[in-house]
Amino acid sequence: MFKQQRLFTTGLIICTLLALGSCKSKFEKLKASNDNAKKYQEAMKYYNKKDYTKALDLFDDLSQRYRGRDGAEDLFYYYAYTNYKLKDYTSARYHFKNFADTYPSNSRAEECRFMAAYCYYLDSPIYSLDQENTTKAIEALQLFINLYPKSERVAEAGKLIQNLRDKLEQKAYANAKLYLTIGDYQSAVIAFGNVLRDYPDTKYAEEMDFLTIKAQYKYAQNSFDYKQEERFGQAASYADQFIEKYPQSKYMSSAQSLKKDSEYGIQHAKQLLAQAETDKKLAKKLAKKDTVTTQPPSEKNNDNQKMP
């Protein structure tokens, strides 16, 4: 009894393997065939059954044979979508764009132009990574809007562009904060200003305006004595602007404190320079510092190190 069951199981496995082998050989035979019509028909069957891997194998082969022939437009349309369905967005956007460029009068050209841009959108990485594809996606979507201003897809393209710009804004904001974190205070001040200029409606505006005061204050604090009066003055000016602009800010207490400290720094710097006018030893010390150049300190460095 056990032996018969074992033989039956073995036979079933063999039959299954033979059946699988037969299916495989049938597909391979189809791939090797010169019957393009049959191959295209089967490729569409695989596509409609969502077997995109086999469909792509056949479309790859047919794409070389159908170029310039009747039926090529349909083939290249589905070829592009097959790559898209397989999430190969790099290949998909190439084929969508190629379709739109090659067949601009085709009723599907608008759709393919949009899909080419959308594939760039899907390939846009998280904000912390390189944003080359994000920029290219914005350019491609804007081109679509320019080419098809009356398209029903314009609204969606606009939303996608805004999502991409939000990502660029977040990256710029994170990069600016990084300068402050590593102690490159001058670069932080410049970077915060650039973000606020490039994204005037940014949701990070209040925080960055406050961090600008902080970065400028630290920049002044770590500067050479003969530069501190001017740089503390700039920090106090930033604080005044912030206090006027955000009277209810959660950063108000800190901003006022930084203003007070900056004003003290100005007075201290003035006193020191005035003293140097009558103290040759101190004047010589300050002049000697004037020849020193250092990089802005990182957080690990002592705050007593001076910036030129």
Backbone torsions as a table, in degrees:
resi	resn	phi	psi	omega
1	MET	NA	-51.1	179.1
2	PHE	-61.3	-39.2	-178.9
3	LYS	-64.9	-39.3	179.1
4	GLN	-65.3	-42.5	177.3
5	GLN	-61.3	-39.1	-179.3
6	ARG	-64.9	-42.0	179.3
7	LEU	-66.1	-39.2	179.5
8	PHE	-63.8	-43.8	179.7
9	THR	-63.2	-43.5	178.9
10	THR	-61.5	-42.8	179.3
11	GLY	-63.3	-39.5	179.5
12	LEU	-63.7	-42.6	178.5
13	ILE	-62.3	-42.9	-179.4
14	ILE	-63.3	-43.3	179.6
15	CYS	-62.9	-40.8	179.2
16	THR	-62.9	-44.8	179.1
17	LEU	-63.4	-38.8	178.6
18	LEU	-65.6	-39.9	179.2
19	ALA	-64.2	-43.5	178.2
20	LEU	-63.5	-41.3	179.2
21	GLY	-63.9	-37.5	179.4
22	SER	-65.4	-42.2	178.8
23	CYS	-62.7	-43.3	-179.6
24	LYS	-62.7	-46.0	-178.1
25	SER	-65.5	-32.0	178.4
26	LYS	-65.3	-42.6	179.0
27	PHE	-67.7	-43.7	179.5
28	GLU	-63.2	-36.7	178.2
29	LYS	-65.4	-37.6	177.9
30	LEU	-65.1	-41.8	179.3
31	LYS	-61.3	-37.6	-177.5
32	ALA	-80.9	-10.4	-176.6
33	SER	-70.1	154.2	174.0
34	ASN	-98.8	6.8	179.5
35	ASP	-82.9	86.0	-175.1
36	ASN	-63.7	-36.4	-179.5
37	ALA	-64.1	-44.9	179.0
38	LYS	-65.2	-41.8	-179.1
39	LYS	-62.8	-42.6	179.5
40	TYR	-66.2	-40.6	179.0
41	GLN	-60.7	-43.7	-179.2
42	GLU	-71.3	-35.5	178.1
43	ALA	-60.9	-41.9	178.7
44	MET	-67.6	-34.2	176.7
45	LYS	-64.1	-45.1	177.3
46	TYR	-62.0	-40.4	179.6
47	TYR	-61.7	-47.2	-178.3
48	ASN	-68.1	-26.0	176.0
49	LYS	-86.4	1.9	179.6
50	LYS	67.1	23.0	172.3
51	ASP	-91.6	74.1	-170.1
52	TYR	-71.3	-25.6	179.9
53	THR	-65.2	-46.8	179.1
54	LYS	-70.4	-37.7	177.7
55	ALA	-59.9	-42.3	-179.2
56	LEU	-64.4	-39.6	177.4
57	ASP	-55.3	-44.9	-178.3
58	LEU	-73.9	-41.6	178.5
59	PHE	-63.2	-36.6	176.9
60	ASP	-55.9	-46.4	-178.2
61	ASP	-70.1	-42.7	-176.8
62	LEU	-68.9	-29.1	-176.4
63	SER	-59.6	-31.2	178.8
64	GLN	-78.0	-31.0	-175.2
65	ARG	-86.3	-27.2	-174.7
66	TYR	-92.1	-8.7	-175.3
67	ARG	-56.1	122.2	179.5
68	GLY	82.8	3.0	-177.9
69	ARG	-106.8	166.1	174.9
70	ASP	-60.8	138.8	179.9
71	GLY	91.0	-7.2	-176.4
72	ALA	-64.8	-35.6	-177.2
73	GLU	-62.3	-46.1	178.2
74	ASP	-62.7	-42.8	-178.8
75	LEU	-60.9	-48.1	-177.5
76	PHE	-68.6	-28.5	175.9
77	TYR	-63.6	-50.6	-179.6
78	TYR	-72.4	-28.9	175.8
79	TYR	-61.1	-44.8	178.4
80	ALA	-63.2	-44.2	-178.9
81	TYR	-68.5	-29.6	177.3
82	THR	-64.3	-44.3	175.5
83	ASN	-61.8	-39.9	178.8
84	TYR	-62.6	-45.3	-179.6
85	LYS	-63.6	-29.6	178.1
86	LEU	-85.4	3.4	178.0
87	LYS	64.1	25.1	170.9
88	ASP	-91.5	79.6	-171.3
89	TYR	-70.8	-25.9	177.6
90	THR	-65.5	-47.9	178.0
91	SER	-68.7	-40.4	-177.8
92	ALA	-61.1	-46.2	-177.9
93	ARG	-65.3	-34.0	177.0
94	TYR	-62.0	-46.7	-177.1
95	HIS	-72.5	-34.8	175.3
96	PHE	-64.3	-46.2	179.6
97	LYS	-64.1	-41.1	180.0
98	ASN	-61.8	-39.1	178.1
99	PHE	-63.7	-47.6	-178.6
100	ALA	-62.8	-37.8	179.9
101	ASP	-73.1	-37.3	-175.5
102	THR	-79.9	-35.4	-176.6
103	TYR	-124.5	63.2	-175.5
104	PRO	-63.1	-21.7	-178.9
105	SER	-90.7	-7.7	-179.9
106	ASN	-67.6	144.1	-178.8
107	SER	-63.7	-17.0	-179.5
108	ARG	-96.4	0.0	-176.4
109	ALA	-61.4	-43.0	179.2
110	GLU	-60.1	-46.9	179.2
111	GLU	-59.1	-45.0	-177.9
112	CYS	-68.8	-34.4	176.6
113	ARG	-64.1	-41.5	177.8
114	PHE	-65.9	-43.9	-178.1
115	MET	-64.9	-33.9	176.4
116	ALA	-61.4	-44.6	178.2
117	ALA	-66.6	-39.6	-178.8
118	TYR	-64.4	-34.3	177.5
119	CYS	-65.1	-37.3	172.8
120	TYR	-61.3	-41.9	178.9
121	TYR	-59.2	-45.3	-179.1
122	LEU	-67.7	-25.3	178.8
123	ASP	-88.6	-0.1	178.3
124	SER	-72.3	123.0	-174.8
125	PRO	-81.0	178.7	175.7
126	ILE	-61.5	156.8	-169.4
127	TYR	-59.3	-26.7	-175.1
128	SER	-76.2	-12.9	-179.2
129	LEU	-96.3	177.5	179.4
130	ASP	-60.0	134.7	-172.7
131	GLN	-106.1	27.5	179.5
132	GLU	-59.4	-44.8	-179.9
133	ASN	-68.2	-29.1	176.9
134	THR	-64.1	-46.0	178.5
135	THR	-63.5	-42.9	179.6
136	LYS	-65.8	-35.4	178.1
137	ALA	-64.5	-42.9	177.9
138	ILE	-60.8	-44.3	-179.5
139	GLU	-63.0	-42.8	-178.4
140	ALA	-68.0	-40.4	179.0
141	LEU	-68.2	-38.6	177.7
142	GLN	-65.9	-38.0	176.6
143	LEU	-61.8	-41.7	178.2
144	PHE	-59.2	-46.2	179.8
145	ILE	-60.9	-40.7	-179.9
146	ASN	-66.5	-37.3	-177.7
147	LEU	-78.8	-33.2	-176.5
148	TYR	-129.0	64.2	-175.3
149	PRO	-62.1	-21.4	-179.1
150	LYS	-99.7	5.2	-178.1
151	SER	-67.3	146.5	176.5
152	GLU	-70.6	-10.7	179.2
153	ARG	-89.7	-5.0	-177.6
154	VAL	-60.3	-42.8	-179.8
155	ALA	-60.7	-43.5	178.9
156	GLU	-65.6	-41.7	178.5
157	ALA	-59.7	-40.6	178.6
158	GLY	-62.6	-41.1	178.2
159	LYS	-64.7	-40.1	179.2
160	LEU	-64.9	-41.0	178.3
161	ILE	-61.0	-41.9	179.9
162	GLN	-64.2	-39.7	176.4
163	ASN	-60.2	-41.2	-179.7
164	LEU	-68.9	-39.6	178.0
165	ARG	-66.4	-35.7	175.9
166	ASP	-61.1	-37.5	179.5
167	LYS	-68.0	-42.7	177.6
168	LEU	-64.1	-38.4	177.8
169	GLU	-62.6	-44.1	-180.0
170	GLN	-63.6	-38.8	178.9
171	LYS	-66.4	-43.6	179.2
172	ALA	-61.6	-41.8	178.2
173	TYR	-62.4	-45.9	-179.9
174	ALA	-64.2	-40.3	179.4
175	ASN	-64.9	-40.6	179.3
176	ALA	-63.3	-43.2	179.0
177	LYS	-64.9	-32.2	179.8
178	LEU	-63.1	-39.9	177.5
179	TYR	-58.0	-41.4	179.2
180	LEU	-66.3	-41.4	-178.7
181	THR	-62.3	-41.1	-177.2
182	ILE	-86.0	-2.3	175.9
183	GLY	87.9	14.4	174.6
184	ASP	-91.3	78.2	-167.1
185	TYR	-69.3	-39.1	179.1
186	GLN	-62.7	-44.3	178.4
187	SER	-63.9	-35.1	178.5
188	ALA	-62.2	-46.0	179.5
189	VAL	-59.3	-45.6	-179.7
190	ILE	-64.2	-44.4	-177.5
191	ALA	-64.4	-42.9	177.6
192	PHE	-60.8	-41.4	178.5
193	GLY	-62.7	-40.5	179.5
194	ASN	-64.3	-42.7	179.9
195	VAL	-63.3	-44.6	-179.4
196	LEU	-66.0	-30.9	176.7
197	ARG	-73.5	-44.5	-176.5
198	ASP	-75.9	-28.6	-178.5
199	TYR	-129.3	71.6	-174.5
200	PRO	-60.6	-23.0	-179.9
201	ASP	-101.0	17.7	-175.4
202	THR	-61.0	144.4	178.4
203	LYS	-73.3	-11.1	-179.7
204	TYR	-94.3	7.2	-171.6
205	ALA	-56.9	-49.7	-176.6
206	GLU	-61.8	-45.4	-180.0
207	GLU	-63.1	-42.9	-177.8
208	MET	-69.4	-34.6	175.4
209	ASP	-62.4	-39.6	177.5
210	PHE	-68.5	-44.7	-179.0
211	LEU	-65.3	-25.4	174.6
212	THR	-63.4	-42.7	176.7
213	ILE	-60.4	-47.1	-177.6
214	LYS	-61.8	-45.8	-179.1
215	ALA	-64.2	-43.1	179.6
216	GLN	-65.2	-39.4	178.5
217	TYR	-62.8	-44.9	178.9
218	LYS	-66.0	-35.8	177.6
219	TYR	-62.4	-46.2	178.5
220	ALA	-64.8	-43.8	-177.6
221	GLN	-60.5	-34.1	-177.5
222	ASN	-97.4	8.3	179.9
223	SER	-86.3	165.8	172.1
224	PHE	-63.3	152.4	-174.3
225	ASP	-56.2	-39.7	-175.8
226	TYR	-72.5	-9.4	178.1
227	LYS	-102.7	-10.5	-169.2
228	GLN	-70.1	-37.1	-177.8
229	GLU	-57.6	-48.3	-179.5
230	GLU	-64.1	-43.0	-174.5
231	ARG	-76.1	-35.4	172.2
232	PHE	-65.9	-35.4	177.8
233	GLY	-61.0	-39.6	178.4
234	GLN	-67.0	-38.6	177.6
235	ALA	-62.7	-43.1	178.7
236	ALA	-63.5	-36.9	179.0
237	SER	-65.8	-43.4	176.4
238	TYR	-60.2	-39.2	-180.0
239	ALA	-65.3	-42.5	178.6
240	ASP	-60.3	-44.0	179.6
241	GLN	-63.0	-40.7	-179.0
242	PHE	-65.5	-46.9	-177.9
243	ILE	-60.3	-38.7	178.8
244	GLU	-71.3	-37.8	-174.5
245	LYS	-78.5	-35.0	-175.9
246	TYR	-125.6	69.8	-176.2
247	PRO	-63.2	-22.2	-179.4
248	GLN	-106.6	15.7	-173.8
249	SER	-65.4	145.5	174.8
250	LYS	-70.1	-14.5	179.0
251	TYR	-93.9	4.5	-172.1
252	MET	-56.5	-48.0	-177.7
253	SER	-59.8	-42.8	-179.8
254	SER	-68.0	-38.2	179.5
255	ALA	-64.4	-42.2	179.0
256	GLN	-65.5	-37.2	178.6
257	SER	-65.5	-42.5	178.7
258	LEU	-65.6	-35.6	177.1
259	LYS	-63.5	-46.3	-179.8
260	LYS	-61.2	-44.8	179.7
261	ASP	-64.7	-37.0	178.7
262	SER	-65.6	-41.3	178.3
263	GLU	-64.4	-37.2	175.4
264	TYR	-65.2	-41.2	178.7
265	GLY	-61.3	-37.3	178.1
266	ILE	-63.0	-48.1	-179.0
267	GLN	-63.4	-41.1	179.5
268	HIS	-63.5	-42.9	-179.7
269	ALA	-64.2	-42.0	178.5
270	LYS	-61.1	-44.8	-179.9
271	GLN	-63.0	-41.0	-178.8
272	LEU	-64.7	-44.4	-179.6
273	LEU	-69.1	-35.5	176.6
274	ALA	-65.9	-38.9	178.5
275	GLN	-65.0	-36.0	-178.4
276	ALA	-66.0	-24.0	179.7
277	GLU	-66.7	-26.4	-179.5
278	THR	-112.5	-6.8	-178.8
279	ASP	-114.4	98.3	-176.0
280	LYS	-61.8	-35.1	-179.9
281	LYS	-64.9	-44.2	178.2
282	LEU	-66.8	-41.2	179.4
283	ALA	-61.0	-40.6	179.1
284	LYS	-65.5	-37.9	178.7
285	LYS	-64.4	-43.9	179.5
286	LEU	-67.7	-38.3	179.0
287	ALA	-65.2	-37.5	178.2
288	LYS	-63.8	-39.2	178.6
289	LYS	-63.5	-27.9	-177.3
290	ASP	-62.9	-21.0	-179.4
291	THR	-91.2	-4.7	-176.5
292	VAL	-90.6	135.7	174.0
293	THR	-123.6	131.6	177.9
294	THR	-134.8	159.7	173.9
295	GLN	-84.1	149.8	176.1
296	PRO	-54.1	135.2	-176.9
297	PRO	-70.9	151.1	173.2
298	SER	-84.2	177.9	-179.0
299	GLU	-62.5	-23.3	-178.4
300	LYS	-78.6	-15.5	-179.3
301	ASN	-84.3	160.3	178.8
302	ASN	-75.5	138.3	-179.3
303	ASP	-63.3	-15.8	-178.6
304	ASN	-75.4	-13.5	175.2
305	GLN	-65.6	142.9	-173.0
306	LYS	-108.4	144.0	175.2
307	MET	-97.4	145.1	178.1
308	PRO	-70.7	NA	NA
